[in-house]
């Protein structure tokens, strides 16, 4: 059980890092390097930004909850 939770925490952490790097800060960012313009053309700028923001919040909440559950299980 603890091993499964640890693997889930690691997976969520890696996904969270990737989503944070994809975000487009005010001056531009990694998003444009990895095909951000194509994403904006396909989904529209507002929809892709909205999705990335929701993914960031969701993964952050998932990481928080998984850490709390792991602490309870181990304790």
Secondary structure, DSSP 4 states (H G I P E B T S, - for coil): -HHHHHHHHHHHHHHHHHHHHHS--TT--HHHHTTHHHHHHHH-HHHHHHHHHHHHHHHHHHHHHHHHHHHHHH-
